[in-house]
Amino acid sequence: MLGASQISQWLLTRRGKRSPAWVPAAALAAVVVLAGARLITLSARDHAAELHHAAQATVAYQTHQIEVELQALMDRARYESHRAAGTLDNPSPPPWTAVPSRNAFWTAGAGGLLRTGDTDPTVSRALSDEWKAAPARAAGAIGLFGPVRYGSQWFVAAQVPVELPGAGSAADGGRAFAYVTLGELLLQAGLGRLTREGYDFEVYQYAQNSADPRIFLHSRANPLAEPVTAAIHPPDASASQAAPFLTLAIRPHAGWYPTAPLVADVVLLALLAWALALGAYDLSHNASRAKRALATVRGRLREVNARLTAEIEQHDALQRNLEHARYHDPSTGLPNRRCFMGQVDRALRDLHARRRQRLAIMLIEIDRFTLINDTLGHTAGDDLVLQVAQRFAQVLEPAEHTLARWSDNQCVALLYDVDSAEVRRIAAGLHDSRQRPIALRKHRVKVATRIGFTCIGRSLRRPEEALREADVALSVARGEPGLATVEYTPDMGGAAVSLVSLEADLYLALERGEFGLLFQPIFALPGARVAGFEALLRWYHPVEGMLTPGRFLAIADEAGVIVPVTRWIIQRVCRLIADWRASLSRDADFYISVNLSAAALRDPGLCEHVAQVLQSTGVPAGYLKFELAERALTENVSATRPLLARFRDMGIELMLDDFGSGYSSLSYLQLLPFDYVKIDRPFANRTGSERANNAITAAVLQMTSSLGLRAIAEVVETEAAVRSLEQLGCNFAQGYYFARPLDAAEALELVRGSPVPTTMVATAAVPTEPLPADRTAEQTVILEDTPTLVLPDTPTLVLEAQGDAADAIADEEGDRHGRPRG
């Protein structure tokens, strides 16, 4: 048979000659068969070696177990010897008075059977006769003899001399025997596990003067071929006996070279050779066809290459467009946020490398963008930003700059080598550029802008810090209606951090019990009789001191804390009402109103909570009232209406708060079940034309009276305002003219009828709680005759006024666009 190297050499000699398709296949099959046969041979040898090693370990373990059982048999014989001598239970009994144990017997000195432990002494007699017939027995010898065949069984016996009291020698004392069948001994030694482990075995002994073994026990009829053997030595103290007592031989059932795995390997090799030969034949046969097809493919490939070149050019153009789209805004064509941040990062590196002297970032916000999107569509909003950005670019053109779109209604500009004064000049130019109306979808609109900017020094390292400073400055500009341009200062960053700290403390304020309530009295006109109180929330911050809701209420609303705080206020007010009713007379008439924010109205379990608190405290529903601001109703009137109806069904009266602070809607008074209308400061206290104020307030009071509502004038601070309200028929009033906000004890004394202490009266000169910034100590209710009242088609009351009213309307417009009031 050719070797693999010879076949390879033959294939080399055939290279270049055309040969039939079956030649490579046959050569490959021959190589595979030779290599596979070699591998199978080596694998069989390794497997046989592993089986030999495992068999040697098994036979060594098994012979040890058999030797242990033989030692136990010898120990039984010694025990019988002691019993026979009378030394086990009684040191000096009469000789031969004891009875042997089962499978044991004693013999006299002459070798005759003396006593047996079994009912049938035939086995003992046969073993005794076998011992007497043994040619090599010695008088004082101790050890095993056998196996001895009796009937169909083989027996193994252990014998020990017995020294009787007074006997002169061991020969006079006889012997004690203990015996067991060979099968039982091997079974106790666990020989059966060999069969379970896949081995055949033989137990045999070489007889004297015989080369053939004497087999006592085996697992198969035929002799074992090439077995692994181990000698079983007797536990005899004498070293004269060198020959083993028994020998154990084992061999795997399937032999050292199992036929089934070999056949499987050969079959697998044949299949593999056939498959490879078939594959080689098919490959050689198809090679010629592939060569013919290759020529055709080459022709087509040239055509494809031409098309591919054109497509690559198109792809490069598309890639350039995608790269431009990635870093530019699709609506305006300006660089987007990602591109701008990269520019800022490079500019900061240039600044630190002293290749630049100064940098500035301007964040420009366009007002009324959301309104235009909602009314004219989002494409109109993008068109607005495009036109405004074009005007901004014209203003910024003289300076080295980068203009980008930062968000929907914000643009951002990076200015190089400019100082603060020059930035302010450029900002003024940007504000002037938007003064001209913008043509938008057959409309001419004007927009307002706010600018926050920061001048960057070399201490800044990250672009995010620079943009954060500009954003903080813009936030300050939003909060100050009179400031269109704000430059960032370090204390602004501290204020922003303070807001974040307040938000973090809000989550723990309720748990720590830092919230408290004050109560603003509501008086009935005329007579100034106390009718009820409005609960005012205060936060007693451990660091900031007492904080009014203006400092933290918006943060609590955004953080989601306002709902549990509102539930706490309702529970606290109801418990306080219960305590007051217990200490007052039965005819005491008062109520406490609680303000509900828009977030509280979205609480799905609010109504159930109120009912549970009223039931647990035993407070009638008439003692509790809820105030709802117009801003809370504008978010979702349809969802709020069923909730308010449930409150009315419970007996809780409702107040419309801040009526007149913005675009007061008459539809709220018609659709929602209100009982009171609280007239806000633009109606009650206002400077300007007294005749106009008088007419406006009279109209509102007449309207509320026609609808069956009661009016409460808020922020009443002068005696003239009280007289005017009484003349106009206003039902109730509250303000610093009557009393400042009181704690619970002072409010209870006021309900009891005690006179109002002088410290409660908020004089015009010394208010006990700071007044809003747009009010002075000398403000007085001035009512005039000629208001400007415009009633549009929709049921919304639009009030145009001067002074404080215009400021309030502007503040309300700022709230609707997400800007905090000034």
Buried (B, 14 or more C-beta within 10 A) or exposed (E): EEEEEEBEEEBEEEEEEEEEBBBBBBBBBBBBBBEBBEEBEEEBEEBBEEBBEBBBEBBEEBBEBBBEBBEBBBBBBBBBBBBBBBBBEEEEBEBBEBEBBEBBBBBBBEBEBBBBBBEEBEBBBBBBEBBEEBEEBEEEBBBBBBBBBBEEEBBBBBBBBBBBEEBEEBBBBBBBBBBBBBBBBBEBBEBEEBEEEEBBBBBBBBEEEEEEBBEBBBBEEEEBEEBBBBEBBBBBEEEEBEEBBBBBBBBBEEBBEBEEBBEEBBEEBBEBBEEBBEEBBEBBEEEEEEEEEEEEEEEEEEEEEEEEEEEEEEEEEEEEEEEEEEBBBEBBEBBBBEBBBBBBBBBBEBBEEEEBEBBBBBBBBBBBBBBBBEEBEEEBBBBBBBBBBBBBBEBBEEBEBBBBBBEBBBBBBBBBEBEEEBBBEBBBBBBEBBEEEBEBEEEEBEBEBBBBBBBBEEEBEEBEBBBBBBBBBBBBBBBEBEBBBBBBBEEBBEEBEEBEEBBEBBEEBBEEEBBBBBBBBBBBBEEBEBBBBBBBBBBBBEEBEEBBBEBBBBBBBEBEBBBBBBBBBBBBBBBBBBEBBEEBEEEEEBBBBBBBBBBBBBBEEBBEBBBEBBEEBEBEBEBBBBBBBBBBBBEEBEEBBEBBEBBBEEEBBBBBBBBBBBBBBBEBBEBBEBBBBBBBBBBBBBBBBBBBBBBBBBBBBEBBBEEEBBBBBBBBBBEBBBBBBEEBEBBBBBBBBBBBBBEBEBBBBBBEEEEBEEEBBBEBEEBEEEBEEEBEBEBBBBBBEEBEEEEEEEEBBBBEBEEBBBBBBBBBBBBEEEBEBB
